[in-house]
Amino acid sequence: MAAIGQTSRQLALRDPDTRLMLGVRDDEPGAFEELVARYQSRLVGIMHHLVGNLEEAEDLAQEVFLRMYRARKKYRARSKFSTWLFTIANNLALNSLRSRQRKPAVPLNTRDSGPLGPRPAEQLLAESSGAQPVRRVQQHELSEVIRNALEGLNERQRLAVVLNKFEDMNYAEIAEVMGLTTKAVKSLLCRARTNLRAVLKDYIYMDGQAVPEAPDE
């Protein structure tokens, strides 16, 4: 959340995407197209992780941009543009998941996971191992391990992990996107780390021995 008294101009100076969105609001030529180019693959990647279907993820990403454009005249820069955009994306993803009335599978494949590529494997393993050496595995095996790890998380934990690890958002920004307190986000990520350790522990080694699961924080 922007600090009290912080103006749209100040945010625009700090965040080029906010500056572009203000241009979209003012109907500046090319501003909307530039934001779409910057965020389309990222949105598809996030949606793919959340809803588990690439075609649906692409459709939802397009709906996010449509809503963004329709709301442009009401836009006020009170936080980073990405926080505002991902709030729209989160609401759409949750609506899509709830309409199914069942927990979806999350078929993550590092070859078609949009802009994230192999980063989920690298970052989730580093997170769970405390940067300790990891067992060498084939790429397809590692992809399956990460898919299972993310699938084991509930919807809120999965979103918190995606935003924190793949979008580098801090606790306060995630809290704003998800409509939670910072304390609740910390708790979500703590539980997610514990769950990920349980899935990834067989792939994490130290001096030939599996690293024991860390106690709850």
N, CA and C of each residue as an Amber inpcrd file, in Angstrom:
protein
   651
   0.8550000  -1.1930000   0.0000000   0.0000000   0.0000000   0.0000000
   0.8840000   1.2330000   0.0000000   0.5080000   2.2090000  -0.7960000
   1.3030000   3.4250000  -0.8550000   1.2470000   4.1340000   0.4820000
   2.3180000   4.8080000   0.8240000   2.3680000   5.5390000   2.0780000
   1.3610000   6.6690000   2.0570000   0.8800000   7.0390000   3.2500000
  -0.0790000   8.1280000   3.3610000   0.5310000   9.4020000   2.7810000
  -0.2270000  10.0660000   1.9170000   0.2590000  11.3080000   1.3380000
   1.0600000  11.1140000   0.0670000   1.3270000   9.8460000  -0.2820000
   2.0810000   9.5880000  -1.5040000   1.1670000   9.8120000  -2.7020000
   1.6190000  10.5700000  -3.6610000   0.7830000  10.9200000  -4.8000000
   0.9940000   9.9570000  -5.9560000   0.0520000   9.9990000  -6.9060000
   0.1910000   9.1950000  -8.1140000   1.4770000   9.5520000  -8.8530000
   1.8290000  10.8180000  -8.8350000   3.0510000  11.2580000  -9.5080000
   4.2870000  10.6150000  -8.8750000   4.3080000  10.5580000  -7.5410000
   5.4420000   9.9430000  -6.8600000   5.5400000   8.4580000  -7.1870000
   4.4010000   7.7780000  -7.2060000   4.4010000   6.3610000  -7.5640000
   4.8400000   6.1560000  -9.0100000   4.3940000   7.0370000  -9.8880000
   4.7580000   6.9250000 -11.2920000   6.2560000   7.0910000 -11.4970000
   6.8720000   7.9500000 -10.7180000   8.3170000   8.1460000 -10.8220000
   9.0780000   6.9000000 -10.3720000   8.5140000   6.1800000  -9.4030000
   9.1750000   5.0000000  -8.8650000   8.8570000   3.7370000  -9.6480000
   7.6740000   3.6680000 -10.2340000   7.2090000   2.4540000 -10.9040000
   6.8230000   2.7740000 -12.3450000   7.6310000   2.3740000 -13.3070000
   7.3280000   2.7010000 -14.7070000   6.0150000   2.1060000 -15.1890000
   5.5930000   0.9680000 -14.6140000   4.3230000   0.3720000 -15.0180000
   3.1470000   1.2010000 -14.5320000   3.2770000   1.8010000 -13.3580000
   2.2460000   2.7350000 -12.8940000   2.1520000   3.9170000 -13.8560000
   3.2990000   4.3880000 -14.2960000   3.3300000   5.5040000 -15.2420000
   2.6130000   5.1220000 -16.5460000   2.8390000   3.8900000 -17.0000000
   2.1680000   3.4350000 -18.2100000   0.6580000   3.3410000 -18.0040000
   0.2360000   2.8450000 -16.8320000  -1.1980000   2.7070000 -16.5800000
  -1.8640000   4.0690000 -16.4990000  -1.1820000   5.0450000 -15.9540000
  -1.7240000   6.4050000 -15.9700000  -1.8660000   6.8940000 -17.4050000
  -0.9420000   6.4710000 -18.2690000  -1.0610000   6.7890000 -19.6860000
  -2.2580000   6.1030000 -20.3220000  -2.5100000   4.8340000 -19.9240000
  -3.7070000   4.1360000 -20.4090000  -4.9580000   4.8950000 -19.9780000
  -4.9700000   5.3390000 -18.7260000  -6.1190000   6.1030000 -18.2110000
  -6.3620000   7.3580000 -19.0350000  -5.2570000   7.9860000 -19.4650000
  -5.3620000   9.2360000 -20.2290000  -5.3910000   9.0090000 -21.7320000
  -5.5730000   7.7320000 -22.1410000  -5.6900000   7.3590000 -23.5600000
  -4.4580000   7.7290000 -24.3740000  -3.2820000   7.5910000 -23.7890000
  -2.0440000   7.8330000 -24.5290000  -1.8140000   6.6920000 -25.5190000
  -1.5160000   7.0050000 -26.7740000  -1.3070000   5.9600000 -27.7800000
  -0.1890000   5.0020000 -27.3790000  -0.4380000   3.7110000 -27.5090000
   0.5820000   2.6990000 -27.2760000   0.7610000   2.2710000 -25.8360000
   0.1820000   2.9960000 -24.8780000   0.4080000   2.6660000 -23.4660000
  -0.2160000   1.3170000 -23.1040000  -1.4390000   1.0810000 -23.5300000
  -2.1010000  -0.1800000 -23.2210000  -1.3610000  -1.3480000 -23.8570000
  -0.9870000  -1.2030000 -25.1120000  -0.2640000  -2.2750000 -25.8140000
   1.0560000  -2.5960000 -25.1300000   1.7320000  -1.5780000 -24.6110000
   3.0040000  -1.7940000 -23.9240000   2.8030000  -2.5760000 -22.6360000
   1.7660000  -2.2630000 -21.8800000   1.4910000  -3.0040000 -20.6440000
   1.1230000  -4.4560000 -20.9460000   0.3490000  -4.6700000 -21.9790000
  -0.0010000  -6.0460000 -22.3630000   1.2660000  -6.8220000 -22.7260000
   2.1420000  -6.2000000 -23.4920000   3.3820000  -6.8650000 -23.8810000
   4.2340000  -7.2170000 -22.6580000   4.2380000  -6.3500000 -21.6480000
   5.0480000  -6.5870000 -20.4560000   4.4860000  -7.6780000 -19.5580000
   3.1660000  -7.8030000 -19.5310000   2.5410000  -8.6650000 -18.5290000
   1.8360000  -9.9010000 -19.0700000   1.6480000 -10.0130000 -20.3520000
   0.8390000 -11.1100000 -20.8700000   1.4150000 -12.4800000 -20.5080000
   2.6870000 -12.7100000 -20.8090000   3.2550000 -14.0290000 -20.5260000
   3.3300000 -14.2890000 -19.0230000   3.5750000 -13.2490000 -18.2310000
   3.6100000 -13.4090000 -16.7760000   2.2440000 -13.7870000 -16.2350000
   1.1970000 -13.1220000 -16.7420000  -0.1580000 -13.4450000 -16.2900000
  -0.5570000 -14.8570000 -16.6810000  -0.2360000 -15.2440000 -17.9000000
  -0.5630000 -16.6040000 -18.3430000   0.1460000 -17.6190000 -17.4480000
   1.4140000 -17.3550000 -17.1320000   2.1590000 -18.2650000 -16.2790000
   1.5320000 -18.4040000 -14.9030000   1.1630000 -17.2750000 -14.3010000
   0.5390000 -17.3030000 -12.9760000  -0.8100000 -18.0250000 -13.0260000
  -1.6310000 -17.6790000 -14.0080000  -2.9270000 -18.3180000 -14.1290000
  -2.7960000 -19.8220000 -14.3630000  -1.7910000 -20.2130000 -15.1280000
  -1.5680000 -21.6360000 -15.3870000  -1.2840000 -22.3780000 -14.0870000
  -0.4720000 -21.7780000 -13.2370000  -0.1940000 -22.4040000 -11.9440000
  -1.4450000 -22.4930000 -11.0810000  -2.3190000 -21.5020000 -11.1810000
  -3.4760000 -21.4410000 -10.2950000  -4.6430000 -22.3000000 -10.7690000
  -4.9160000 -22.2990000 -12.0850000  -6.0940000 -23.0210000 -12.5750000
  -5.7510000 -24.3460000 -13.2190000  -4.4760000 -24.5610000 -13.5540000
  -4.0420000 -25.8730000 -14.0100000  -4.3350000 -26.2070000 -15.4540000
  -4.7600000 -25.2440000 -16.2490000  -5.0700000 -25.4990000 -17.6500000
  -4.5640000 -24.3280000 -18.4700000  -3.6870000 -24.6030000 -19.4250000
  -3.0430000 -23.5260000 -20.1690000  -4.0330000 -22.7270000 -21.0050000
  -4.9660000 -23.4130000 -21.6750000  -5.9350000 -22.6970000 -22.5070000
  -6.8120000 -21.7890000 -21.6550000  -7.2530000 -22.3040000 -20.5120000
  -8.0600000 -21.4780000 -19.6110000  -7.2360000 -20.3180000 -19.0630000
  -5.9660000 -20.5830000 -18.7750000  -5.0890000 -19.5290000 -18.2660000
  -4.9580000 -18.3980000 -19.2760000  -4.8260000 -18.7380000 -20.5510000
  -4.7270000 -17.7160000 -21.5950000  -6.0110000 -16.9020000 -21.6900000
  -7.1550000 -17.5820000 -21.5870000  -8.4430000 -16.8710000 -21.6410000
  -8.5920000 -15.9350000 -20.4450000  -8.2050000 -16.4020000 -19.2670000
  -8.3190000 -15.5780000 -18.0710000  -7.3900000 -14.3700000 -18.1390000
  -6.1970000 -14.5660000 -18.6910000  -5.2710000 -13.4460000 -18.8370000
  -5.8670000 -12.3720000 -19.7410000  -6.5140000 -12.7970000 -20.8160000
  -7.1540000 -11.8280000 -21.7050000  -8.2880000 -11.0960000 -20.9940000
  -9.0190000 -11.8170000 -20.1380000 -10.0940000 -11.1910000 -19.3770000
  -9.5400000 -10.1720000 -18.3900000  -8.3760000 -10.4520000 -17.8030000
  -7.7380000  -9.4910000 -16.8990000  -7.4580000  -8.1840000 -17.6320000
  -6.8860000  -8.2910000 -18.8280000  -6.5680000  -7.0850000 -19.5910000
  -7.8450000  -6.3400000 -20.0060000  -8.8850000  -7.0960000 -20.3360000
 -10.1440000  -6.4610000 -20.7060000 -10.7020000  -5.6650000 -19.5350000
 -10.6740000  -6.2540000 -18.3390000 -11.1680000  -5.5550000 -17.1470000
 -10.2850000  -4.3570000 -16.8070000  -8.9830000  -4.5410000 -16.9990000
  -8.0650000  -3.4390000 -16.7560000  -8.4060000  -2.2500000 -17.6490000
  -8.6680000  -2.5350000 -18.9220000  -8.9680000  -1.4540000 -19.8710000
 -10.3000000  -0.7860000 -19.5440000 -11.2940000  -1.6020000 -19.1970000
 -12.6120000  -1.0420000 -18.8740000 -12.5630000  -0.1560000 -17.6280000
 -11.6470000  -0.4980000 -16.7080000 -11.5600000   0.2490000 -15.4420000
 -10.5620000   1.3990000 -15.5100000  -9.9990000   1.6570000 -16.6830000
  -8.8850000   2.5910000 -16.7820000  -9.2260000   3.9980000 -16.2800000
 -10.4500000   4.4650000 -16.5340000 -10.8100000   5.8360000 -16.1580000
 -10.9440000   5.9990000 -14.6430000 -11.1480000   4.8770000 -13.9400000
 -11.2780000   4.9220000 -12.4820000  -9.9630000   4.6110000 -11.7750000
  -8.9080000   4.3580000 -12.5560000  -7.6320000   3.9550000 -11.9530000
  -7.0290000   5.0760000 -11.1230000  -6.6290000   4.7360000  -9.9080000
  -5.8980000   5.6370000  -9.0290000  -4.6680000   4.9030000  -8.5120000
  -3.5160000   5.5050000  -8.6550000  -2.2610000   4.8440000  -8.2770000
  -2.0680000   4.9120000  -6.7650000  -2.5480000   3.8900000  -6.0770000
  -2.3900000   3.8220000  -4.6240000  -1.3610000   2.7720000  -4.2160000
  -0.9390000   1.9660000  -5.1630000   0.0860000   0.9460000  -4.9320000
   0.7400000   0.6450000  -6.2730000   1.7290000  -0.2360000  -6.2800000
   2.3760000  -0.6070000  -7.5300000   1.3490000  -1.1560000  -8.5160000
   1.5910000  -0.9130000  -9.7830000   0.6590000  -1.3880000 -10.7980000
   0.5050000  -2.9010000 -10.7390000   1.6080000  -3.6270000 -10.5750000
   1.5390000  -5.0870000 -10.5580000   0.6380000  -5.5870000  -9.4390000
   0.6570000  -4.9120000  -8.2910000  -0.2090000  -5.3110000  -7.1820000
  -1.6740000  -5.1640000  -7.5780000  -2.0160000  -4.0530000  -8.1990000
  -3.3920000  -3.8190000  -8.6550000  -3.8010000  -4.8480000  -9.6990000
  -2.9140000  -5.1270000 -10.6620000  -3.2340000  -6.0610000 -11.7400000
  -3.4050000  -7.4790000 -11.2010000  -2.5090000  -7.9030000 -10.3140000
  -2.5960000  -9.2660000  -9.7940000  -3.7860000  -9.4420000  -8.8570000
  -4.2900000  -8.3610000  -8.2830000  -5.5230000  -8.4460000  -7.5040000
  -6.6930000  -8.8210000  -8.4110000  -6.7560000  -8.1970000  -9.5750000
  -7.7800000  -8.5520000 -10.5610000  -7.6140000 -10.0060000 -10.9820000
  -6.3710000 -10.4110000 -11.2460000  -6.0970000 -11.7750000 -11.6780000
  -6.4900000 -12.7880000 -10.6070000  -6.1820000 -12.4840000  -9.3510000
  -6.5200000 -13.3890000  -8.2610000  -8.0200000 -13.5820000  -8.1640000
  -8.7770000 -12.4910000  -8.2540000 -10.2260000 -12.5950000  -8.1510000
 -10.8090000 -13.4350000  -9.2880000 -10.2840000 -13.2570000 -10.4850000
 -10.7660000 -14.0450000 -11.6220000 -10.4210000 -15.5200000 -11.4600000
  -9.1990000 -15.8130000 -11.0270000  -8.7870000 -17.2060000 -10.8480000
  -9.6330000 -17.8940000  -9.7870000  -9.8760000 -17.2050000  -8.6720000
 -10.6930000 -17.7870000  -7.6080000 -12.1130000 -18.0530000  -8.0920000
 -12.6750000 -17.1260000  -8.8480000 -14.0150000 -17.3320000  -9.3870000
 -14.0540000 -18.5460000 -10.3080000 -13.0080000 -18.7040000 -11.1120000
 -12.9410000 -19.8380000 -12.0240000 -12.8510000 -21.1550000 -11.2510000
 -12.0090000 -21.1730000 -10.2230000 -11.8440000 -22.3900000  -9.4340000
 -13.1230000 -22.7370000  -8.6730000 -13.7630000 -21.7280000  -8.1220000
 -14.9920000 -21.9850000  -7.3480000 -16.1190000 -22.4850000  -8.2450000
 -16.1120000 -22.0520000  -9.5000000 -17.1660000 -22.4940000 -10.4130000
 -17.0500000 -23.9880000 -10.6980000 -15.8840000 -24.5510000 -10.5290000
 -15.7030000 -25.9890000 -10.7410000 -16.2060000 -26.7980000  -9.5460000
 -16.1850000 -26.1540000  -8.3690000 -16.5880000 -26.7930000  -7.1150000
 -15.7980000 -28.0580000  -6.8420000 -14.5280000 -28.0100000  -7.1800000
 -13.6250000 -29.0990000  -6.8510000 -12.2110000 -28.5590000  -6.9040000
 -11.3040000 -29.2060000  -6.2210000  -9.9090000 -28.7970000  -6.2400000
  -9.2850000 -29.2140000  -7.5500000  -8.7040000 -28.2900000  -8.3110000
  -8.1440000 -28.6400000  -9.6110000  -6.7440000 -29.2320000  -9.5000000
  -6.4290000 -30.0260000 -10.4880000  -5.0400000 -30.4680000 -10.6200000
  -4.2440000 -29.3290000 -11.2090000  -2.9300000 -29.3170000 -10.9670000
  -2.0770000 -28.2470000 -11.4820000  -0.9630000 -28.8760000 -12.3040000
  -1.2010000 -29.1030000 -13.6040000  -0.2030000 -29.7710000 -14.4250000
   0.9220000 -28.8260000 -14.8220000   1.8930000 -28.6790000 -13.9770000
   3.0200000 -27.7940000 -14.2620000   4.0480000 -28.5210000 -15.1050000
   4.3970000 -27.9360000 -16.2140000   5.4500000 -28.4700000 -17.0540000
   6.4070000 -27.3300000 -17.3340000   7.6690000 -27.4830000 -16.9950000
   8.6140000 -26.3780000 -17.1300000   8.8270000 -25.9840000 -18.5860000
   8.4200000 -26.8290000 -19.5090000   8.5970000 -26.4820000 -20.9130000
   7.5130000 -25.5500000 -21.4210000   6.3260000 -25.5430000 -20.7460000
   5.2620000 -24.6930000 -21.2550000   4.6470000 -23.8430000 -20.1590000
   5.4480000 -23.5040000 -19.1570000   4.9080000 -22.7340000 -18.0400000
   5.1140000 -21.2420000 -18.2250000   5.0900000 -20.8010000 -19.4700000
   5.1560000 -19.3700000 -19.7380000   6.4900000 -18.7840000 -19.3250000
   6.4890000 -17.5850000 -18.7520000   7.7190000 -16.8800000 -18.4460000
   8.4920000 -17.4960000 -17.3060000   7.8290000 -18.4000000 -16.5550000
   8.5030000 -18.9530000 -15.3840000   9.5700000 -19.9670000 -15.7810000
   9.3320000 -20.6760000 -16.9100000  10.3130000 -21.6300000 -17.3820000
  10.7560000 -22.5660000 -16.2780000  12.0650000 -22.8240000 -16.1390000
  12.5510000 -23.7230000 -15.0980000  12.6500000 -23.0720000 -13.7380000
  12.3150000 -21.7920000 -13.6050000  12.5180000 -21.0980000 -12.3330000
  11.7900000 -21.7250000 -11.1580000  10.5460000 -22.2560000 -11.3380000
   9.9010000 -22.8720000 -10.1830000  10.7400000 -23.9810000  -9.5850000
  11.3210000 -24.8410000 -10.4320000  12.1360000 -25.9310000  -9.9210000
  13.3220000 -25.4060000  -9.1370000  14.0260000 -24.4460000  -9.7080000
  15.2120000 -23.9060000  -9.0510000  14.8690000 -23.2240000  -7.7430000
  13.8160000 -22.4150000  -7.7310000  13.5040000 -21.6150000  -6.5550000
  12.8610000 -22.4360000  -5.4520000  11.9680000 -23.3580000  -5.8140000
  11.3380000 -24.1580000  -4.7800000  12.3300000 -25.1050000  -4.1320000
  13.2420000 -25.6540000  -4.8990000  14.2620000 -26.5210000  -4.3180000
  15.1920000 -25.7270000  -3.4160000  15.5810000 -24.5280000  -3.8690000
  16.4470000 -23.6910000  -3.0410000  15.7510000 -23.2960000  -1.7510000
  14.4510000 -22.9800000  -1.8490000  13.6770000 -22.5880000  -0.6730000
  13.6140000 -23.7210000   0.3390000  13.3580000 -24.9430000  -0.1590000
  13.1700000 -26.0640000   0.7470000  14.4820000 -26.6340000   1.2670000
  15.5560000 -26.4230000   0.5220000  16.8230000 -27.0210000   0.9250000
  17.6980000 -26.0820000   1.7190000  17.2910000 -24.8170000   1.8230000
  18.1690000 -23.8620000   2.4850000  19.4480000 -23.6730000   1.6970000
  19.3420000 -23.7720000   0.3580000  20.4800000 -23.5950000  -0.5580000
  21.5120000 -24.7040000  -0.4140000  21.1370000 -25.8730000   0.1440000
  22.0410000 -27.0090000   0.2280000  22.0810000 -27.7360000  -1.1120000
  23.1210000 -28.5740000  -1.3520000  23.1850000 -29.3140000  -2.6120000
  21.9580000 -30.1940000  -2.7990000  21.5330000 -30.3350000  -4.0370000
  20.3710000 -31.1650000  -4.3350000  20.7870000 -32.3040000  -5.2400000
  20.0320000 -33.4130000  -5.1560000  20.3260000 -34.5710000  -5.9910000
  20.0610000 -34.2390000  -7.4430000  20.9460000 -34.6770000  -8.3210000
  20.7490000 -34.4450000  -9.7420000  19.6210000 -35.3400000 -10.2540000
  18.7010000 -34.7670000 -10.9700000  17.5970000 -35.5300000 -11.5320000
  17.3780000 -35.0790000 -12.9600000  16.7210000 -35.9320000 -13.7360000
  16.3750000 -35.5710000 -15.0920000  15.3290000 -34.4620000 -15.0720000
  15.3360000 -33.6440000 -16.1090000  14.4270000 -32.4970000 -16.1340000
  12.9750000 -32.9180000 -16.0300000  12.5870000 -33.9850000 -16.7310000
  11.1830000 -34.3980000 -16.6870000  10.8080000 -34.8970000 -15.3020000
  11.7500000 -35.5410000 -14.6090000  11.4690000 -36.0060000 -13.2590000
  11.3180000 -34.8300000 -12.3090000  12.2000000 -33.8560000 -12.4540000
  12.1170000 -32.6780000 -11.6020000  10.8090000 -31.9160000 -11.8450000
  10.4000000 -31.8420000 -13.1050000   9.1500000 -31.1800000 -13.4280000
   7.9790000 -31.8580000 -12.7320000   7.9840000 -33.1930000 -12.7170000
   6.9100000 -33.9270000 -12.0640000   6.9180000 -33.7150000 -10.5580000
   8.1190000 -33.6580000  -9.9820000   8.2350000 -33.4100000  -8.5410000
   7.6490000 -32.0550000  -8.1840000   7.9980000 -31.0290000  -8.9650000
   7.4930000 -29.6900000  -8.6920000   5.9850000 -29.6240000  -8.9160000
   5.4930000 -30.3030000  -9.9320000   4.0500000 -30.3270000 -10.1640000
   3.3320000 -30.8930000  -8.9480000   3.8430000 -32.0080000  -8.4320000
   3.2200000 -32.6210000  -7.2610000   3.3160000 -31.7110000  -6.0400000
   4.4400000 -31.0210000  -5.9200000   4.6300000 -30.1420000  -4.7650000
   3.6170000 -29.0060000  -4.7850000   3.4460000 -28.3790000  -5.9350000
   2.4890000 -27.2770000  -6.0340000   1.0490000 -27.7730000  -5.9410000
   0.7860000 -28.9430000  -6.4930000  -0.5710000 -29.4800000  -6.4540000
  -0.9950000 -29.7820000  -5.0230000  -0.0170000 -30.0930000  -4.1780000
  -0.3240000 -30.4060000  -2.7920000  -0.7030000 -29.2060000  -1.9530000
  -0.4570000 -28.0090000  -2.4740000  -0.8100000 -26.7930000  -1.7480000
  -2.2650000 -26.4290000  -2.0160000  -2.9110000 -25.8090000  -1.0420000
  -4.2590000 -25.3210000  -1.3100000  -4.1670000 -24.0390000  -2.1460000
  -5.3170000 -23.5350000  -2.5610000  -5.3380000 -22.4130000  -3.5080000
  -4.6000000 -21.1950000  -2.9690000  -4.8320000 -20.8710000  -1.6970000
  -4.2330000 -19.6580000  -1.1440000  -2.7300000 -19.8240000  -0.9610000
  -2.2980000 -20.9950000  -0.4960000  -0.8630000 -21.2290000  -0.3540000
  -0.1720000 -21.1680000  -1.7060000  -0.7860000 -21.7590000  -2.7140000
  -0.1810000 -21.7730000  -4.0460000  -0.0180000 -20.3610000  -4.5910000
  -1.0560000 -19.5360000  -4.4390000  -0.9560000 -18.1550000  -4.9240000
   0.1180000 -17.3940000  -4.1700000   0.1780000 -17.5570000  -2.8560000
   1.1880000 -16.8520000  -2.0670000   2.5910000 -17.2320000  -2.5120000
   2.8120000 -18.5220000  -2.7760000   4.1250000 -18.9840000  -3.2250000
   4.4600000 -18.4090000  -4.5970000   3.4930000 -18.4590000  -5.5160000
   3.7340000 -17.9470000  -6.8720000   4.1030000 -16.4700000  -6.8400000
   3.3440000 -15.6780000  -6.0740000   3.6150000 -14.2430000  -6.0290000
   4.9280000 -13.9380000  -5.3230000   5.2320000 -14.6890000  -4.2680000
   6.4420000 -14.4190000  -3.4980000   7.6990000 -14.8790000  -4.2290000
   7.6740000 -16.0830000  -4.7550000   8.8810000 -16.6580000  -5.3440000
   9.0630000 -16.3530000  -6.8230000   7.9550000 -16.2250000  -7.5480000
   8.0660000 -16.0470000  -8.9910000   7.8630000 -14.5990000  -9.4320000
   7.1660000 -13.8020000  -8.5960000   6.9630000 -12.3860000  -8.9120000
   7.7100000 -11.4730000  -7.9440000   8.4390000 -12.0530000  -6.9980000
   9.2640000 -11.2900000  -6.0440000   8.4550000 -10.2470000  -5.2760000
   7.2240000 -10.5700000  -4.9410000   6.3940000  -9.6490000  -4.1810000
   6.6250000  -9.8570000  -2.6900000   6.6470000  -8.7670000  -1.9320000
   6.8560000  -8.8850000  -0.4910000   5.5320000  -9.1920000   0.2100000
   5.6110000  -9.4180000   1.5300000   4.4280000  -9.8170000   2.2850000
   3.2940000  -8.7920000   2.1780000   3.6500000  -7.5150000   2.2730000
   2.6220000  -6.4730000   2.2350000   1.9140000  -6.4470000   0.8870000
   2.6640000  -6.6110000  -0.2040000   2.0660000  -6.6100000  -1.5380000
   1.1690000  -7.8300000  -1.7320000   1.6260000  -8.9910000  -1.2670000
   0.8050000 -10.2040000  -1.3670000  -0.4660000 -10.0550000  -0.5460000
  -0.3320000  -9.4690000   0.6360000  -1.4990000  -9.2540000   1.4950000
  -2.5340000  -8.3960000   0.7910000  -2.0790000  -7.3760000   0.0810000
  -3.0120000  -6.4970000  -0.6340000  -3.7020000  -7.2410000  -1.7600000
  -2.9450000  -8.0460000  -2.5130000  -3.5210000  -8.8150000  -3.6100000
  -4.5790000  -9.7880000  -3.1020000  -4.2810000 -10.4570000  -1.9850000
  -5.1330000 -11.5300000  -1.5000000  -6.1930000 -11.0620000  -0.5030000
  -6.1420000  -9.7920000  -0.1140000  -7.1020000  -9.2900000   0.8490000
  -6.9020000  -9.8600000   2.2360000  -5.6320000 -10.0640000   2.6180000
  -5.2870000 -10.6400000   3.9070000  -4.4130000  -9.6690000   4.6910000
  -4.1340000 -10.0160000   5.9360000  -3.1580000  -9.2690000   6.7070000
  -1.7560000  -9.7880000   6.3870000  -0.7570000  -8.9800000   6.6930000
   0.6210000  -9.4300000   6.4930000   0.9140000 -10.6630000   7.3380000
   0.3880000 -10.6910000   8.5510000   0.5840000 -11.8430000   9.4270000
   0.0010000 -13.1110000   8.8170000  -1.1700000 -12.9990000   8.1920000
  -1.7990000 -14.1570000   7.5560000  -0.9690000 -14.6550000   6.3750000
  -0.3790000 -13.7370000   5.6240000   0.4730000 -14.1320000   4.5010000
   1.7090000 -14.8710000   5.0030000   2.3300000 -14.3770000   6.0460000
   3.4860000 -15.0560000   6.6290000   3.1170000 -16.4670000   7.0490000
   1.9490000 -16.6160000   7.6560000   1.4870000 -17.9330000   8.0870000
   1.2570000 -18.8550000   6.8960000   0.6440000 -18.3240000   5.8320000
   0.4170000 -19.1110000   4.6240000   1.7260000 -19.6310000   4.0450000
   2.7090000 -18.7320000   3.9310000   3.9930000 -19.1190000   3.3390000
   4.7360000 -20.1030000   4.2260000   4.6030000 -19.9490000   5.5290000
   5.2360000 -20.8780000   6.4550000   4.6700000 -22.2820000   6.2640000
   3.3390000 -22.3900000   6.1960000   2.7130000 -23.6970000   6.0020000
   3.0520000 -24.2640000   4.6230000   3.1160000 -23.3840000   3.6250000
   3.4670000 -23.8440000   2.2790000   4.8810000 -24.4100000   2.2560000
   5.8290000 -23.7470000   2.9280000   7.2020000 -24.2470000   2.9790000
   7.2660000 -25.6170000   3.6390000   6.5020000 -25.7890000   4.7020000
   6.4760000 -27.0780000   5.3860000   5.9430000 -28.1670000   4.4580000
   4.8800000 -27.8550000   3.7410000   4.3110000 -28.8320000   2.8100000
   5.2630000 -29.1450000   1.6550000   5.9660000 -28.1270000   1.1660000
   6.9050000 -28.3490000   0.0720000   8.0860000 -29.1980000   0.5200000
   8.5590000 -28.9590000   1.7410000   9.6610000 -29.7780000   2.2610000
   9.2860000 -31.2560000   2.2650000   8.0450000 -31.5380000   2.6420000
   7.6120000 -32.9230000   2.7350000   7.6620000 -33.6190000   1.3750000
   7.3480000 -32.8800000   0.3130000   7.3600000 -33.4530000  -1.0300000
   8.7680000 -33.5200000  -1.6000000   9.5870000 -32.4960000  -1.2900000
  10.9010000 -32.3720000  -1.9250000  12.0430000 -32.9800000  -1.1120000
  11.7570000 -33.4830000   0.0800000  12.8490000 -33.9020000   0.9710000
  13.7140000 -35.0050000   0.3720000  13.1300000 -35.8910000  -0.4490000
  13.9100000 -36.9730000  -1.0360000  14.8580000 -36.4910000  -2.1250000
  14.7300000 -35.2310000  -2.5220000  15.5680000 -34.6750000  -3.5770000
  16.6230000 -33.7290000  -3.0220000  16.6900000 -33.6320000  -1.7000000
  17.6140000 -32.7070000  -1.0550000  18.5730000 -33.4780000  -0.1840000
  19.8730000 -33.3390000  -0.4490000  20.8710000 -34.1170000   0.2470000
  21.9780000 -33.2300000   0.8090000  22.5460000 -33.7150000   1.8990000
  23.6960000 -33.0540000   2.4910000  24.6730000 -34.1520000   2.9200000
  25.8550000 -34.1650000   2.3070000  26.8500000 -35.1920000   2.6100000
  26.2770000 -36.5910000   2.4600000  25.4810000 -36.7720000   1.4130000
  24.9460000 -38.0910000   1.1410000  23.7370000 -38.4650000   1.9580000
  23.2930000 -37.5920000   2.8620000  22.1490000 -37.8870000   3.7010000
  21.0080000 -36.9160000   3.3830000  19.8090000 -37.4340000   3.4520000
  18.6610000 -36.5610000   3.2240000  18.5630000 -35.5490000   4.3480000
  18.3000000 -34.3080000   3.9770000  18.1330000 -33.2630000   4.9800000
  16.8210000 -33.4970000   5.7080000  16.8160000 -33.5590000   7.0380000
  15.5710000 -33.7610000   7.7660000  14.6440000 -32.5670000   7.6200000
  13.3670000 -32.8440000   7.7120000  12.3900000 -31.7650000   7.5870000
  12.5360000 -30.8120000   8.7630000  12.5350000 -29.5180000   8.4570000
  12.6890000 -28.5160000   9.5100000  11.4230000 -28.4550000  10.3440000
  11.5400000 -28.1190000  11.6240000  10.3600000 -27.9930000  12.4660000
   9.5120000 -26.8120000  12.0330000   8.2480000 -26.8320000  12.4370000
   7.3550000 -25.7090000  12.1110000   7.8830000 -24.4440000  12.7170000
   7.7470000 -23.3380000  11.9450000   8.2060000 -22.0460000  12.4330000
   7.1540000 -21.4110000  13.3060000
